Amino acid sequence: MKTQILAGLIALSIVAVMPQTVRAEDNIEKAGVAVGVTAGNMWFLPIKAIAMSVGAISGALSYVVTGGNSELTQQIWRDTLQKPYVITPALARTAVGRRPELEDKKSDSPAPQTTTAAPQLVQ
């Protein structure tokens, strides 16, 4: 009984000392990314598989048709067999670009205002 109380007190003190910040938008963002990646892969994987098989066959066929032009064959294979094979969350974030509204705001200061000046005419 004493060991259970002691273990409970240790667990409680660890949780009290190291609080984790929990934000609702993190869970919403994670769920959105998971749904988006899953939906994207549902279309991307079959299309990529078809493109890879067509590329492999057409590359081999180009070698025969061109009389042994290995540079053309390697170029076709390189273009159709290169990565990515699946959409990952990191790839999706890279494709979207930098989104300041989705980044953590570590400071309480507002984001710097940017203005765009009218283009100058060169004469």
N, CA, C and O of each residue as an XYZ file, in Angstrom:
492
protein
N       0.814     -1.185      0.000
C       0.000      0.000      0.000
C       0.863      1.257      0.000
O       0.576      2.222     -0.709
N       1.939      1.232      0.815
C       2.820      2.387      0.880
C       3.528      2.616     -0.456
O       3.741      3.760     -0.860
N       3.894      1.526     -1.143
C       4.574      1.687     -2.435
C       3.634      2.273     -3.482
O       4.073      3.026     -4.352
N       2.352      1.941     -3.413
C       1.399      2.506     -4.364
C       1.197      3.992     -4.104
O       1.107      4.780     -5.045
N       1.127      4.375     -2.848
C       0.993      5.797     -2.515
C       2.245      6.543     -2.938
O       2.157      7.636     -3.497
N       3.403      5.968     -2.681
C       4.661      6.596     -3.059
C       4.754      6.733     -4.585
O       5.176      7.775     -5.086
N       4.365      5.695     -5.319
C       4.386      5.761     -6.784
C       3.413      6.819     -7.281
O       3.719      7.537     -8.233
N       2.255      6.928     -6.660
C       1.283      7.947     -7.040
C       1.798      9.346     -6.781
O       1.606     10.242     -7.603
N       2.456      9.546     -5.636
C       3.026     10.858     -5.330
C       4.147     11.222     -6.294
O       4.258     12.378     -6.703
N       4.973     10.258     -6.659
C       6.049     10.511     -7.631
C       5.461     10.875     -8.992
O       5.918     11.818     -9.638
N       4.458     10.135     -9.422
C       3.820     10.437    -10.708
C       3.169     11.807    -10.680
O       3.268     12.557    -11.652
N       2.504     12.146     -9.585
C       1.857     13.444     -9.456
C       2.874     14.580     -9.466
O       2.641     15.619    -10.083
N       4.002     14.383     -8.782
C       5.023     15.423     -8.750
C       5.681     15.597    -10.117
O       6.024     16.718    -10.493
N       5.860     14.516    -10.860
C       6.439     14.626    -12.210
C       5.499     15.399    -13.123
O       5.938     16.253    -13.894
N       4.218     15.103    -13.040
C       3.237     15.797    -13.866
C       3.160     17.260    -13.471
O       3.017     18.120    -14.339
N       3.250     17.563    -12.187
C       3.159     18.945    -11.720
C       4.401     19.743    -12.100
O       4.300     20.936    -12.383
N       5.558     19.111    -12.111
C       6.804     19.812    -12.418
C       6.953     20.051    -13.919
O       7.433     21.106    -14.335
N       6.549     19.090    -14.722
C       6.723     19.198    -16.167
C       5.367     19.262    -16.872
O       4.945     18.279    -17.480
N       4.685     20.397    -16.800
C       3.390     20.473    -17.487
C       3.593     20.560    -18.995
O       4.539     21.181    -19.479
N       2.717     19.946    -19.694
C       2.760     20.020    -21.149
C       1.715     21.007    -21.606
O       0.599     21.039    -21.087
N       2.079     21.796    -22.563
C       1.105     22.731    -23.100
C       0.241     21.993    -24.099
O       0.743     21.372    -25.036
N      -1.039     22.065    -23.895
C      -1.986     21.389    -24.766
C      -2.824     22.466    -25.435
O      -3.453     23.289    -24.771
N      -2.821     22.445    -26.746
C      -3.596     23.415    -27.495
C      -4.594     22.653    -28.347
O      -4.278     21.603    -28.907
N      -5.777     23.182    -28.438
C      -6.827     22.509    -29.206
C      -6.477     22.474    -30.686
O      -6.766     21.487    -31.363
N      -5.857     23.541    -31.202
C      -5.564     23.567    -32.630
C      -4.512     22.528    -33.030
O      -4.454     22.124    -34.191
N      -3.686     22.095    -32.081
C      -2.725     21.050    -32.411
C      -3.441     19.761    -32.778
O      -3.095     19.121    -33.771
N      -4.432     19.376    -31.990
C      -5.166     18.149    -32.290
C      -5.961     18.295    -33.581
O      -6.042     17.362    -34.380
N      -6.540     19.463    -33.774
C      -7.302     19.696    -35.000
C      -6.367     19.669    -36.206
O      -6.702     19.095    -37.243
N      -5.207     20.286    -36.072
C      -4.247     20.292    -37.181
C      -3.748     18.882    -37.480
O      -3.633     18.498    -38.643
N      -3.452     18.112    -36.440
C      -2.984     16.745    -36.646
C      -4.043     15.898    -37.337
O      -3.741     15.113    -38.236
N      -5.275     16.066    -36.907
C      -6.368     15.307    -37.532
C      -6.544     15.735    -38.990
O      -6.759     14.896    -39.865
N      -6.454     17.022    -39.243
C      -6.584     17.510    -40.617
C      -5.472     17.011    -41.512
O      -5.713     16.629    -42.657
N      -4.256     17.014    -40.997
C      -3.118     16.512    -41.773
C      -3.281     15.020    -42.033
O      -3.002     14.550    -43.135
N      -3.729     14.274    -41.029
C      -3.918     12.830    -41.207
C      -4.980     12.544    -42.260
O      -4.795     11.670    -43.106
N      -6.086     13.270    -42.214
C      -7.147     13.071    -43.207
C      -6.657     13.474    -44.598
O      -6.910     12.775    -45.579
N      -5.957     14.599    -44.674
C      -5.458     15.060    -45.970
C      -4.438     14.123    -46.582
O      -4.486     13.847    -47.780
N      -3.518     13.632    -45.770
C      -2.489     12.706    -46.265
C      -3.131     11.393    -46.695
O      -2.754     10.822    -47.719
N      -4.091     10.915    -45.923
C      -4.771      9.668    -46.283
C      -5.550      9.822    -47.586
O      -5.481      8.960    -48.462
N      -6.284     10.913    -47.709
C      -7.048     11.151    -48.934
C      -6.119     11.353    -50.129
O      -6.404     10.877    -51.229
N      -5.021     12.051    -49.916
C      -4.067     12.246    -51.002
C      -3.428     10.951    -51.450
O      -3.271     10.715    -52.648
N      -3.053     10.101    -50.488
C      -2.437      8.823    -50.832
C      -3.422      7.873    -51.498
O      -3.023      7.000    -52.269
N      -4.708      8.039    -51.202
C      -5.711      7.191    -51.832
C      -5.694      7.378    -53.352
O      -5.954      6.436    -54.100
N      -5.393      8.576    -53.794
C      -5.306      8.849    -55.235
C      -3.871      8.734    -55.751
O      -3.634      8.263    -56.863
N      -2.916      9.173    -54.919
C      -1.535      9.258    -55.373
C      -0.901      7.884    -55.582
O      -0.200      7.681    -56.573
N      -1.130      6.941    -54.673
C      -0.484      5.628    -54.768
C      -0.841      4.865    -56.040
O       0.068      4.370    -56.706
N      -2.125      4.742    -56.416
C      -2.414      4.030    -57.669
C      -1.871      4.760    -58.899
O      -1.388      4.132    -59.842
N      -1.956      6.079    -58.877
C      -1.440      6.842    -60.029
C       0.069      6.691    -60.135
O       0.597      6.530    -61.235
N       0.776      6.741    -59.000
C       2.231      6.573    -59.009
C       2.606      5.163    -59.462
O       3.576      4.991    -60.200
N       1.850      4.152    -59.029
C       2.137      2.774    -59.441
C       1.962      2.616    -60.949
O       2.773      1.965    -61.609
N       0.915      3.205    -61.483
C       0.689      3.144    -62.936
C       1.800      3.880    -63.668
O       2.326      3.379    -64.662
N       2.160      5.059    -63.188
C       3.217      5.835    -63.843
C       4.555      5.106    -63.798
O       5.312      5.138    -64.768
N       4.850      4.452    -62.681
C       6.113      3.723    -62.580
C       6.142      2.520    -63.514
O       7.164      2.257    -64.147
N       5.041      1.792    -63.607
C       5.037      0.620    -64.481
C       5.078      1.037    -65.944
O       5.776      0.413    -66.744
N       4.348      2.075    -66.302
C       4.394      2.567    -67.691
C       5.781      3.113    -68.010
O       6.296      2.905    -69.109
N       6.389      3.813    -67.047
C       7.735      4.346    -67.256
C       8.781      3.255    -67.420
O       9.676      3.364    -68.258
N       8.665      2.207    -66.617
C       9.624      1.109    -66.725
C       9.497      0.401    -68.072
O      10.500      0.072    -68.705
N       8.266      0.172    -68.502
C       8.044     -0.503    -69.783
C       8.456      0.390    -70.946
O       9.102     -0.071    -71.887
N       8.083      1.674    -70.884
C       8.433      2.564    -71.999
C       9.931      2.822    -72.056
O      10.483      3.014    -73.140
N      10.598      2.830    -70.904
C      12.056      2.971    -70.914
C      12.725      1.792    -71.585
O      13.646      1.965    -72.384
N      12.265      0.590    -71.264
C      12.824     -0.603    -71.897
C      12.499     -0.638    -73.384
O      13.331     -1.030    -74.202
N      11.288     -0.227    -73.724
C      10.889     -0.177    -75.130
C      11.695      0.868    -75.902
O      12.028      0.658    -77.069
N      12.006      1.988    -75.257
C      12.799      3.016    -75.938
C      14.208      2.521    -76.249
O      14.802      2.922    -77.250
N      14.742      1.656    -75.398
C      16.064      1.094    -75.654
C      16.048      0.252    -76.921
O      16.986      0.289    -77.716
N      14.971     -0.510    -77.102
C      14.859     -1.375    -78.277
C      14.606     -0.537    -79.530
O      15.228     -0.761    -80.569
N      13.693      0.425    -79.426
C      13.300      1.218    -80.597
C      14.434      2.121    -81.079
O      14.614      2.289    -82.285
N      15.198      2.701    -80.160
C      16.271      3.620    -80.557
C      17.574      2.902    -80.879
O      18.567      3.556    -81.196
N      17.596      1.614    -80.809
C      18.802      0.867    -81.168
C      19.859      0.883    -80.085
O      21.052      0.834    -80.385
N      19.445      0.949    -78.843
C      20.406      0.854    -77.744
C      20.801      2.186    -77.148
O      21.892      2.303    -76.591
N      19.948      3.198    -77.244
C      20.242      4.507    -76.648
C      19.987      4.421    -75.144
O      18.860      4.597    -74.681
N      21.054      4.149    -74.392
C      20.894      3.953    -72.948
C      20.665      5.263    -72.206
O      20.062      5.262    -71.133
N      21.134      6.382    -72.758
C      20.906      7.671    -72.102
C      19.415      8.008    -72.062
O      18.913      8.482    -71.042
N      18.712      7.768    -73.159
C      17.275      8.017    -73.209
C      16.539      7.086    -72.249
O      15.626      7.511    -71.541
N      16.932      5.842    -72.231
C      16.301      4.875    -71.333
C      16.501      5.281    -69.880
O      15.553      5.250    -69.094
N      17.708      5.657    -69.517
C      17.981      6.069    -68.140
C      17.229      7.346    -67.783
O      16.783      7.499    -66.645
N      17.081      8.261    -68.731
C      16.335      9.489    -68.474
C      14.856      9.188    -68.209
O      14.261      9.756    -67.293
N      14.272      8.304    -69.000
C      12.873      7.925    -68.790
C      12.715      7.239    -67.438
O      11.776      7.541    -66.701
N      13.606      6.335    -67.106
C      13.525      5.655    -65.816
C      13.727      6.625    -64.659
O      13.034      6.537    -63.645
N      14.676      7.552    -64.806
C      14.941      8.526    -63.749
C      13.717      9.413    -63.509
O      13.382      9.714    -62.364
N      13.048      9.831    -64.594
C      11.885     10.705    -64.458
C      10.679     10.000    -63.865
O       9.925     10.611    -63.108
N      10.478      8.739    -64.187
C       9.262      8.058    -63.736
C       9.445      7.261    -62.448
O       8.465      7.007    -61.747
N      10.665      6.862    -62.119
C      10.871      6.014    -60.945
C      11.414      6.767    -59.732
O      11.744      6.145    -58.722
N      11.511      8.091    -59.814
C      12.070      8.842    -58.691
C      11.036      9.048    -57.584
O       9.835      8.890    -57.801
N      11.519      9.400    -56.409
C      10.658      9.640    -55.257
C       9.851     10.897    -55.486
O      10.213     11.674    -56.369
N       8.813     11.142    -54.774
C       8.232     10.471    -53.631
C       7.308      9.349    -54.056
O       6.683      9.404    -55.115
N       7.232      8.337    -53.218
C       6.350      7.204    -53.484
C       5.044      7.317    -52.709
O       4.022      6.775    -53.129
N       5.073      8.018    -51.580
C       3.865      8.285    -50.792
C       3.915      9.729    -50.322
O       4.979     10.345    -50.265
N       2.750     10.253    -49.988
C       2.666     11.598    -49.443
C       2.802     11.492    -47.928
O       2.030     10.788    -47.277
N       3.774     12.185    -47.378
C       3.986     12.212    -45.936
C       3.566     13.587    -45.414
O       3.432     14.525    -46.201
N       3.359     13.723    -44.111
C       3.021     15.048    -43.583
C       4.099     16.094    -43.864
O       3.785     17.255    -44.124
N       5.368     15.685    -43.812
C       6.445     16.637    -44.114
C       6.383     17.083    -45.577
O       6.589     18.260    -45.872
N       6.106     16.165    -46.481
C       5.975     16.508    -47.894
C       4.785     17.422    -48.119
O       4.864     18.354    -48.919
N       3.691     17.169    -47.429
C       2.510     18.018    -47.562
C       2.791     19.421    -47.051
O       2.364     20.400    -47.664
N       3.505     19.532    -45.934
C       3.845     20.861    -45.413
C       4.800     21.588    -46.351
O       4.708     22.805    -46.506
N       5.705     20.861    -46.970
C       6.620     21.473    -47.926
C       5.863     21.980    -49.145
O       6.177     23.048    -49.671
N       4.879     21.228    -49.592
C       4.100     21.627    -50.754
C       3.246     22.853    -50.471
O       3.032     23.682    -51.356
N       2.759     22.971    -49.242
C       1.928     24.117    -48.875
C       2.797     25.354    -48.722
O       2.371     26.460    -49.055
N       3.988     25.176    -48.230
C       4.877     26.309    -48.006
C       4.817     26.763    -46.568
O       4.212     26.100    -45.725
N       5.440     27.887    -46.283
C       5.483     28.405    -44.923
C       4.157     29.083    -44.622
O       3.739     29.992    -45.338
N       3.507     28.643    -43.571
C       2.222     29.207    -43.167
C       2.382     29.809    -41.774
O       2.293     29.079    -40.787
N       2.614     31.107    -41.664
C       2.847     31.717    -40.349
C       1.679     31.520    -39.385
O       1.893     31.436    -38.176
N       0.458     31.445    -39.892
C      -0.680     31.289    -38.989
C      -0.743     29.910    -38.357
O      -1.456     29.718    -37.372
N      -0.004     28.937    -38.908
C       0.011     27.595    -38.346
C       1.226     27.332    -37.461
O       1.319     26.277    -36.833
N       2.152     28.279    -37.407
C       3.358     28.083    -36.612
C       3.103     28.480    -35.171
O       2.195     29.259    -34.880
N       3.910     27.939    -34.273
C       3.801     28.301    -32.857
C       4.199     29.750    -32.685
O       5.166     30.225    -33.279
N       3.448     30.428    -31.877
C       3.789     31.813    -31.548
C       4.435     31.795    -30.179
O       3.755     31.752    -29.153
N       5.742     31.827    -30.177
C       6.497     31.708    -28.939
C       6.455     33.007    -28.137
O       6.501     32.979    -26.907
N       6.368     34.138    -28.822
C       6.342     35.412    -28.116
C       4.936     35.992    -28.164
O       4.122     35.638    -29.017
N       4.678     36.884    -27.232
C       3.372     37.527    -27.180
C       3.291     38.739    -28.087
O       2.228     39.344    -28.229
N       4.409     39.097    -28.703
C       4.408     40.278    -29.566
C       3.692     39.960    -30.871
O       3.770     38.840    -31.374
N       2.994     40.949    -31.415
C       2.294     40.704    -32.680
C       3.283     40.527    -33.820
O       4.432     40.962    -33.751
N       2.805     39.880    -34.859
C       3.643     39.642    -36.029
C       3.969     40.975    -36.695
O       3.132     41.877    -36.709
N       5.174     41.110    -37.246
C       5.526     42.375    -37.895
C       4.652     42.623    -39.115
O       4.337     41.707    -39.875
N       4.278     43.863    -39.278
C       3.455     44.252    -40.415
C       4.343     44.444    -41.628
O       5.402     45.064    -41.535
N       3.921     43.921    -42.751
C       4.659     44.104    -43.985
C       3.799     44.906    -44.942
O       2.589     44.704    -45.035
N       4.427     45.792    -45.631
C       3.704     46.598    -46.614
C       4.363     46.394    -47.955
O       5.560     46.119    -48.045
N       3.581     46.529    -48.976
C       4.126     46.418    -50.326
C       4.026     47.782    -50.969
O       2.963     48.403    -50.982
N       5.112     48.229    -51.486
C       5.142     49.517    -52.143
C       4.712     49.355    -53.596
O       4.834     48.282    -54.188
N       4.218     50.428    -54.137
C       3.822     50.405    -55.550
C       5.066     50.265    -56.393
O       6.109     50.826    -56.058
N       4.973     49.516    -57.496
C       6.157     49.341    -58.340
C       6.585     50.671    -58.958
O       5.761     51.502    -59.340
N       7.882     50.836    -59.040
C       8.451     52.050    -59.618
C       8.656     51.852    -61.129
O       9.112     50.798    -61.571
N       8.324     52.842    -61.874
C       8.541     52.782    -63.314
C       9.974     53.181    -63.613
O      10.471     54.187    -63.107
N      10.630     52.387    -64.434
C      12.004     52.681    -64.842
C      11.947     53.419    -66.166
O      11.353     52.942    -67.133
N      12.576     54.598    -66.198
C      12.541     55.389    -67.434
C      13.906     55.532    -68.033
O      14.059     56.168    -69.076
